Amino acid sequence: MPDISSMSEFLLLALADTRELQLLHFALFLGIYLAALLGNGLILSAVACHHRLHTPMYFFLLNLALLDLGCISTTLPKAMANALWDTRAISYQGCAAQVFFFIFMIGADYFLLTVMAYDRYIAICKPLHYGSLLGSRACAQMAAAAWGSGFLNAVLHMANTFSLPLCQGNAVDQFFCEIPHILKLSCSDAYLREVAALVFSASLAFGCFVFIVLSYVQVFRAVLRMPSEQGWHKTFSTCLPHLAVVSLFISTGIFSYLKSPSISSPSLDLMVALRYSVVPPALNPIIYSMRNQELKNAVRTLFPYILLKHP
């Protein structure tokens, strides 16, 4: 039986049995990845190049775009390469790096979404205090706290997971190195230490989710007291999709990491993982630019031909 001292690689989930389906998965993943690169890249360029967008909301959005790019770039390129070259292998070091960067990016992403909900709450419910509560220094500190929390969370989980003796083979039944599937390979009760860490992280994530929901409830209450129906429509059309993606993110993430092994199956695990690891980074640029005319105008100035097509 392989153990941690001799294992040199893991085998990821084979997405298809035939070459045609493998190439179809490659094309699908490539399309999603390019869409995420384009959407998040446009947000980064627009915010960086336009001084009118140098505000707290867009500063946080820039950080979110960076994290989304990092998150989806940690998982999809390797899955695409494996589908294209008809292989399942990922090195032991590559798997450890994938776990670290994925937990780092996904954790910081979620903490940043919590900060962004707070930003909207202050902007709409306490506008007179916005400048004092969300100055440039406070924004930098909150963004740094989100990145730092994601980093510490990643160090904790990677250290716990890859210190375990592994003797149940090297097949990871997922398209990337996901912690629950690595824990299945452990032959020691020490894996319970990582399970406890996962429960703690899930509890923290759920607490952030409650904060996000309560913040938006206050936002909705404040908006409904406004006389402008246009303001209602703009707020609800932006906040409700955001809440939907956050809800999908937290529900599928917690389910994936804390579900009982008895209800696990390759197809179910794959669909759940795609919903929390791929869908949010690809959809966030659409959600945050869909009703944001200021951001759309900034993006259009980057490409003069878009101005001609959409005057």
RODO-2510 file (C-alpha; in nm, 4 decimals, decimal comma):
residues 311
     n   res          X          Y          Z
     1     m     0,0000     0,0000     0,0000
     2     p     0,1338     0,3484    -0,0831
     3     d     0,2110     0,5792     0,2036
     4     i     0,2959     0,9431     0,2447
     5     s     0,6700     0,8773     0,2233
     6     s     0,6558     0,6974    -0,1137
     7     m     0,3588     0,8543    -0,2929
     8     s     0,4743     1,0728    -0,5807
     9     e     0,1440     1,1497    -0,7507
    10     f    -0,2338     1,1388    -0,7252
    11     l    -0,4854     1,0350    -0,9893
    12     l    -0,7691     1,2803    -1,0434
    13     l    -1,1199     1,1886    -1,1547
    14     a    -1,1561     1,0830    -1,5185
    15     l    -1,4298     1,3072    -1,6553
    16     a    -1,5127     1,0777    -1,9484
    17     d    -1,4361     0,7315    -2,0846
    18     t    -1,4177     0,8199    -2,4533
    19     r    -1,1804     1,0540    -2,6316
    20     e    -1,4682     1,2524    -2,7848
    21     l    -1,6223     1,3252    -2,4452
    22     q    -1,2824     1,4192    -2,3024
    23     l    -1,2389     1,6794    -2,5772
    24     l    -1,5935     1,8013    -2,5161
    25     h    -1,5135     1,8528    -2,1467
    26     f    -1,1939     2,0324    -2,2465
    27     a    -1,3873     2,2685    -2,4749
    28     l    -1,6517     2,3322    -2,2073
    29     f    -1,3934     2,4076    -1,9384
    30     l    -1,1968     2,6244    -2,1804
    31     g    -1,5063     2,8302    -2,2626
    32     i    -1,5888     2,8837    -1,8948
    33     y    -1,2275     2,9692    -1,8126
    34     l    -1,1937     3,2210    -2,0954
    35     a    -1,5245     3,3831    -1,9971
    36     a    -1,4020     3,4170    -1,6373
    37     l    -1,0670     3,5572    -1,7546
    38     l    -1,2385     3,8084    -1,9815
    39     g    -1,4998     3,9215    -1,7294
    40     n    -1,2661     3,9562    -1,4337
    41     g    -0,9882     4,0988    -1,6507
    42     l    -1,2179     4,3723    -1,7805
    43     i    -1,3183     4,4639    -1,4253
    44     l    -0,9526     4,4815    -1,3190
    45     s    -0,8604     4,6993    -1,6170
    46     a    -1,1611     4,9297    -1,5822
    47     v    -1,1124     4,9908    -1,2095
    48     a    -0,7368     5,0365    -1,2405
    49     c    -0,7533     5,2757    -1,5365
    50     h    -1,0431     5,5019    -1,4379
    51     h    -0,9985     5,7408    -1,1464
    52     r    -1,3746     5,7767    -1,1040
    53     l    -1,3831     5,4125    -0,9999
    54     h    -1,1242     5,4607    -0,7247
    55     t    -1,3859     5,4269    -0,4501
    56     p    -1,4276     5,1679    -0,1711
    57     m    -1,6893     4,9657    -0,3604
    58     y    -1,4730     4,9318    -0,6706
    59     f    -1,1600     4,8722    -0,4642
    60     f    -1,3296     4,5684    -0,3104
    61     l    -1,4583     4,4630    -0,6520
    62     l    -1,1030     4,4764    -0,7896
    63     n    -0,9866     4,2492    -0,5076
    64     l    -1,2776     4,0132    -0,5734
    65     a    -1,1858     3,9926    -0,9421
    66     l    -0,8244     3,9082    -0,8503
    67     l    -0,9386     3,6329    -0,6129
    68     d    -1,1859     3,4924    -0,8647
    69     l    -0,9120     3,4731    -1,1259
    70     g    -0,6825     3,2984    -0,8792
    71     c    -0,9533     3,0569    -0,7665
    72     i    -1,0593     2,9379    -1,1115
    73     s    -0,6972     2,9324    -1,2351
    74     t    -0,6073     2,6909    -0,9559
    75     t    -0,8464     2,4180    -1,0700
    76     l    -0,9555     2,4444    -1,4342
    77     p    -0,6193     2,4615    -1,6199
    78     k    -0,5045     2,1289    -1,4739
    79     a    -0,8426     1,9693    -1,5464
    80     m    -0,8251     2,0998    -1,9048
    81     a    -0,4705     1,9709    -1,9512
    82     n    -0,5652     1,6269    -1,8211
    83     a    -0,8676     1,6098    -2,0530
    84     l    -0,6634     1,7265    -2,3515
    85     w    -0,3689     1,4927    -2,2947
    86     d    -0,5782     1,1972    -2,1744
    87     t    -0,4158     1,1662    -1,8336
    88     r    -0,5276     1,1777    -1,4701
    89     a    -0,1981     1,2387    -1,2929
    90     i    -0,1064     1,5303    -1,0684
    91     s     0,2175     1,5330    -0,8694
    92     y     0,2131     1,5161    -0,4893
    93     q     0,3622     1,8661    -0,4713
    94     g     0,1178     1,9901    -0,7346
    95     c    -0,1746     1,8518    -0,5368
    96     a    -0,0515     2,0174    -0,2162
    97     a    -0,0098     2,3480    -0,4013
    98     q    -0,3589     2,3151    -0,5508
    99     v    -0,5121     2,2561    -0,2074
   100     f    -0,3259     2,5525    -0,0588
   101     f    -0,4057     2,8056    -0,3320
   102     f    -0,7655     2,6920    -0,3731
   103     i    -0,8437     2,7186     0,0001
   104     f    -0,6526     3,0479     0,0142
   105     m    -0,8429     3,2030    -0,2776
   106     i    -1,1862     3,0628    -0,1979
   107     g    -1,1571     3,1592     0,1703
   108     a    -1,0372     3,5126     0,1002
   109     d    -1,3064     3,5446    -0,1673
   110     y    -1,5801     3,4609     0,0806
   111     f    -1,4438     3,6920     0,3512
   112     l    -1,4285     3,9691     0,0911
   113     l    -1,7917     3,9095    -0,0081
   114     t    -1,8755     3,9648     0,3589
   115     v    -1,6841     4,2940     0,3569
   116     m    -1,8651     4,3996     0,0386
   117     a    -2,2027     4,3354     0,2009
   118     y    -2,0922     4,5595     0,4894
   119     d    -1,9862     4,8257     0,2375
   120     r    -2,3334     4,8250     0,0766
   121     y    -2,4992     4,8360     0,4177
   122     i    -2,3027     5,1452     0,5232
   123     a    -2,3472     5,3157     0,1831
   124     i    -2,7269     5,2775     0,1817
   125     c    -2,8266     5,2640     0,5481
   126     k    -2,5689     5,5044     0,6967
   127     p    -2,4551     5,7270     0,4087
   128     l    -2,3516     6,0152     0,6345
   129     h    -2,0953     5,7900     0,8067
   130     y    -1,9650     5,6281     0,4878
   131     g    -1,6564     5,8463     0,4519
   132     s    -1,5490     5,8023     0,8134
   133     l    -1,6181     5,4270     0,8373
   134     l    -1,4804     5,3334     0,4960
   135     g    -1,1830     5,5570     0,4380
   136     s    -0,8870     5,4415     0,2307
   137     r    -0,7018     5,3080     0,5343
   138     a    -1,0041     5,1162     0,6645
   139     c    -1,0658     4,9659     0,3193
   140     a    -0,7050     4,8536     0,2889
   141     q    -0,7188     4,6972     0,6352
   142     m    -1,0409     4,5085     0,5603
   143     a    -0,9075     4,3808     0,2267
   144     a    -0,5810     4,2768     0,3942
   145     a    -0,7792     4,0991     0,6665
   146     a    -0,9727     3,9037     0,4011
   147     w    -0,6534     3,7989     0,2200
   148     g    -0,4756     3,7220     0,5484
   149     s    -0,7653     3,5138     0,6818
   150     g    -0,7715     3,3126     0,3598
   151     f    -0,3957     3,2562     0,3836
   152     l    -0,4055     3,1370     0,7455
   153     n    -0,7030     2,9131     0,6682
   154     a    -0,5122     2,7596     0,3766
   155     v    -0,1989     2,6978     0,5859
   156     l    -0,4077     2,5269     0,8559
   157     h    -0,5891     2,2917     0,6180
   158     m    -0,2899     2,2082     0,3995
   159     a    -0,0695     2,1317     0,7015
   160     n    -0,3366     1,9106     0,8571
   161     t    -0,4221     1,7271     0,5360
   162     f    -0,0732     1,6545     0,4070
   163     s     0,0648     1,5490     0,7438
   164     l    -0,1642     1,2442     0,7372
   165     p    -0,0353     0,8973     0,6436
   166     l    -0,2064     0,7900     0,3204
   167     c    -0,2463     0,4200     0,2517
   168     q    -0,5779     0,3791     0,0691
   169     g    -0,4389     0,4245    -0,2798
   170     n    -0,3826     0,7501    -0,4668
   171     a    -0,7102     0,7986    -0,6590
   172     v    -0,8795     1,1311    -0,5816
   173     d    -1,2390     1,1088    -0,7079
   174     q    -1,2614     1,4751    -0,8046
   175     f    -1,1409     1,6914    -1,0954
   176     f    -0,9046     1,8750    -0,8575
   177     c    -0,7408     1,7965    -0,5247
   178     e    -1,0290     1,8427    -0,2837
   179     i    -0,9630     1,7861     0,0870
   180     p    -1,2517     1,5440     0,1635
   181     h    -1,1359     1,3091    -0,1115
   182     i    -0,7767     1,3172     0,0144
   183     l    -0,8979     1,2382     0,3668
   184     k    -1,0595     0,9210     0,2305
   185     l    -0,7081     0,7965     0,1514
   186     s    -0,5930     0,8288     0,5117
   187     c    -0,5364     0,5207     0,7248
   188     s    -0,5086     0,7040     1,0569
   189     d    -0,7575     0,8481     1,3034
   190     a    -0,5543     1,1675     1,2829
   191     y    -0,7800     1,2706     0,9934
   192     l    -1,0376     1,3682     1,2577
   193     r    -0,8155     1,6672     1,3369
   194     e    -0,8711     1,8005     0,9843
   195     v    -1,2426     1,7186     1,0054
   196     a    -1,2606     1,9346     1,3187
   197     a    -1,0801     2,2161     1,1317
   198     l    -1,3291     2,1831     0,8451
   199     v    -1,6218     2,2061     1,0871
   200     f    -1,4691     2,5190     1,2399
   201     s    -1,4196     2,6786     0,8965
   202     a    -1,7736     2,5847     0,7938
   203     s    -1,9124     2,7409     1,1117
   204     l    -1,7166     3,0599     1,0437
   205     a    -1,8414     3,0639     0,6834
   206     f    -2,1998     3,0178     0,7993
   207     g    -2,1550     3,3071     1,0440
   208     c    -2,0347     3,5262     0,7554
   209     f    -2,3356     3,4155     0,5515
   210     v    -2,5731     3,5199     0,8303
   211     f    -2,3980     3,8586     0,8439
   212     i    -2,4352     3,8993     0,4649
   213     v    -2,8068     3,8117     0,4766
   214     l    -2,8733     4,0487     0,7685
   215     s    -2,6823     4,3285     0,5919
   216     y    -2,8919     4,2899     0,2777
   217     v    -3,2141     4,2689     0,4769
   218     q    -3,1281     4,6113     0,6223
   219     v    -3,0418     4,7364     0,2725
   220     f    -3,3747     4,6140     0,1339
   221     r    -3,5664     4,7750     0,4202
   222     a    -3,3908     5,1068     0,3620
   223     v    -3,4484     5,0941    -0,0148
   224     l    -3,8184     5,0146     0,0225
   225     r    -3,8599     5,3373     0,2186
   226     m    -3,7234     5,5366    -0,0757
   227     p    -3,9746     5,6952    -0,3162
   228     s    -3,7819     5,6046    -0,6334
   229     e    -3,8947     5,2779    -0,7946
   230     q    -3,5869     5,2938    -1,0193
   231     g    -3,3702     5,2734    -0,7061
   232     w    -3,5682     4,9702    -0,5910
   233     h    -3,5210     4,7937    -0,9215
   234     k    -3,1476     4,8661    -0,9408
   235     t    -3,0818     4,7509    -0,5826
   236     f    -3,2908     4,4355    -0,6026
   237     s    -3,1592     4,3362    -0,9457
   238     t    -2,8026     4,3597    -0,8131
   239     c    -2,8374     4,2336    -0,4560
   240     l    -3,0694     3,9387    -0,5173
   241     p    -2,8370     3,7712    -0,7752
   242     h    -2,5457     3,8380    -0,5387
   243     l    -2,7346     3,6692    -0,2552
   244     a    -2,8232     3,3788    -0,4856
   245     v    -2,4571     3,3196    -0,5798
   246     v    -2,3408     3,3522    -0,2183
   247     s    -2,6128     3,1076    -0,1088
   248     l    -2,5103     2,8618    -0,3809
   249     f    -2,1455     2,9061    -0,2851
   250     i    -2,1907     2,8468     0,0884
   251     s    -2,4505     2,5672     0,0628
   252     t    -2,2612     2,3594    -0,1928
   253     g    -1,9256     2,4267    -0,0257
   254     i    -2,0429     2,3140     0,3184
   255     f    -2,2259     2,0159     0,1668
   256     s    -1,9157     1,9108    -0,0271
   257     y    -1,6819     1,9274     0,2726
   258     l    -1,9093     1,7992     0,5503
   259     k    -2,1428     1,5511     0,3787
   260     s    -2,1547     1,1891     0,4907
   261     p    -1,9473     0,9456     0,2796
   262     s    -2,2600     0,7289     0,2464
   263     i    -2,4224     0,9822     0,0094
   264     s    -2,1086     1,0419    -0,1946
   265     s    -2,0918     0,9534    -0,5639
   266     p    -1,8545     1,0726    -0,8398
   267     s    -2,1293     1,2458    -1,0398
   268     l    -2,2841     1,4179    -0,7352
   269     d    -1,9441     1,5257    -0,6018
   270     l    -1,8475     1,6656    -0,9435
   271     m    -2,1650     1,8701    -0,9825
   272     v    -2,1396     2,0095    -0,6289
   273     a    -1,7720     2,1000    -0,6730
   274     l    -1,8415     2,2791    -1,0008
   275     r    -2,1137     2,4843    -0,8337
   276     y    -1,8910     2,6256    -0,5609
   277     s    -1,5513     2,6344    -0,7352
   278     v    -1,6320     2,7341    -1,0947
   279     v    -1,9754     2,9005    -1,1090
   280     p    -1,9132     3,1952    -0,8676
   281     p    -1,5850     3,3149    -1,0298
   282     a    -1,7509     3,3006    -1,3719
   283     l    -2,0771     3,4707    -1,2672
   284     n    -1,9481     3,7423    -1,0330
   285     p    -1,8335     3,9756    -1,3169
   286     i    -2,1793     3,9522    -1,4753
   287     i    -2,3626     4,0147    -1,1485
   288     y    -2,1538     4,3160    -1,0468
   289     s    -2,1562     4,4806    -1,3889
   290     m    -2,5102     4,3921    -1,5020
   291     r    -2,6820     4,6946    -1,3424
   292     n    -2,3737     4,9115    -1,2957
   293     q    -2,3778     5,1744    -1,5688
   294     e    -2,0638     5,3443    -1,4364
   295     l    -1,8630     5,0236    -1,4645
   296     k    -2,0067     4,9389    -1,8066
   297     n    -1,9132     5,2848    -1,9358
   298     a    -1,5606     5,2424    -1,8021
   299     v    -1,5281     4,9038    -1,9766
   300     r    -1,6544     5,0498    -2,3041
   301     t    -1,3876     5,3197    -2,3020
   302     l    -1,1260     5,0427    -2,3019
   303     f    -1,2504     4,9193    -2,6390
   304     p    -1,3601     5,1895    -2,8846
   305     y    -1,5305     4,9359    -3,1095
   306     i    -1,7726     4,8515    -2,8309
   307     l    -1,8802     5,2158    -2,8312
   308     l    -1,9616     5,1880    -3,2004
   309     k    -2,1586     4,8696    -3,1466
   310     h    -2,3425     4,9904    -2,8374
   311     p    -2,3776     5,3695    -2,8553
***
